[in-house]
């Protein structure tokens, strides 16, 4: 998921040339960045949607076990 963060490097695309269909590089590069971000998010979702969530290593403590004021 770190790949979409390359769009935050503004000096990388803060220019007008090369233009694509009359659109300056600054704008169409951002559109490409959005498409890459969506593709990365989709790949991560598809890769992890069938994996079960991990259970905690042990059952959570009972409230009576947490109460330190009662001597048994």
C-alpha positions, -999 to 999 in steps of 0.1 A, spaced: 0 0 0 30 23 0 30 26 -38 2 52 -41 22 76 -18 46 85 -47 19 109 -58 28 131 -28 62 139 -44 50 171 -60 84 181 -74 83 149 -95 54 162 -116 53 200 -111 57 209 -147 36 214 -179 54 192 -205 47 166 -218 11 173 -225 -14 145 -232 -45 154 -253 -38 190 -245 -38 184 -207 -6 195 -189 16 168 -173 7 181 -138 -30 171 -143 -28 139 -162 -1 125 -139 -24 130 -110 -52 111 -128 -27 82 -135 -18 83 -98 -54 79 -88 -58 50 -111 -27 33 -97 -39 39 -61 -73 23 -70 -55 -7 -86 -33 -12 -56 -62 -10 -32 -81 -35 -53 -52 -59 -54 -48 -58 -16 -86 -63 -11 -87 -93 -35 -56 -108 -19 -69 -106 16 -107 -109 15 -107 -147 19 -82 -148 47 -98 -153 82 -92 -127 108 -67 -138 134 -82 -146 168 -66 -132 199 -40 -155 215 -61 -161 246 -96 -154 258 -100 -119 273 -97 -118 311 -129 -119 330 -138 -87 350 -135 -107 382 -99 -116 373 -91 -80 367 -105 -68 401 -74 -66 424 -94 -54 454 -111 -87 463 -90 -114 481 -101 -149 474 
